[in-house]
Amino acid sequence: MTQPAAAPEIPLAELARVRERLVAAIQARVVGQPQAVTALLTALFARGHALFIGPPGVAKTLLVRTTAQALGWSFKRIQFTPDLMPADITGTEVLREVRETGERQLKFLPGPVFANLVLADEINRAPPKTQSALLEAMQERMVTAGGHGHHLPQPFAVLATQNPIEQEGTYRLPEAQLDRFLLGIQVPYPTLEEERRIATWDAEAAPVPEPVLDPVRFQALAAAIALLPVPPVAVDYAVRLARATRPGEKGLPWVQECVAWGCGPRASQHLIAAARAFAALKGEPAASIEHIRAVAPLVLPHRLVPTFTAASRGQDGAALVQRLLGEVKP
């Protein structure tokens, strides 16, 4: 009789050491923002993308660049502007002449998206046509140009920043774009003590962090995290949370009034993926309902579209998700 395959061993002790070393490397250059650092590592080890939302000057770009250095990943920064074109992101085909034969051939020149970690800085300053250039890259990990597919380097992650304050000269991110971000991470102003340190802090003078682990080992750890057990009760809770955000569902009466567009099935997948990474990085052997609840404020708010009624009351996606967590019981 064939014996069932043994469950793979999750290297929780190694993950805990890697997390500690990564956090120490990041905090050597970035003052404060512990929640943002934890959320960023959760997104990366879940093999997802993240959208950083916060005012200018709170170290969003520095945090991303330092994380790439600590991981030893190739890094490219794309400054999104109204005149940025899709080919400026993905790359383009150019006609070149082969010196030996005189024959002309099309050659693909990769754009800045061909890196392990891509920072889409101020992503909402580019029009939707340009923003959509990232859709295939974020979902399929490849770029199509001239009818040919070009695979992106692995691991691959897009980290975008968005300034929620300025409205002039910005474009709203399409729902399809927002849905591809595993996490939406709020980066607040620093505390009083943190800002006192920042006032005399020179991040550029701090040493560049040495890589904590190579990309091959990162891929192995991320693959192990994807196998972390999730009990059926936690899966059921994640699905019920996502479905409760949809106005068409027979659920909470206030959702019909306050939510114009709810979360799709990808939200359920992302809740599970983020809970696995969050649990594994804490050294937990399985994801639980508590981990689902911990990551829900990062996974769900940016996928919700509040109605005009809710917006007029000052209820944004984050407020609606907190209300949801209070009423959808495990």
Beta strands, then each sheet from edge to edge (+ up, - down):
strand 1: 50-53
strand 2: 75-79
strand 3: 91-97
strand 4: 104-110
strand 5: 117-121
strand 6: 142-145
strand 7: 148-151
strand 8: 157-162
strand 9: 183-186
strand 10: 259-261
strand 11: 305-306
sheet 1: 2+ 5+ 8+ 1+ 9+
sheet 2: 3+ 4-
sheet 3: 6+ 7-
sheet 4: 10+ 11-
end
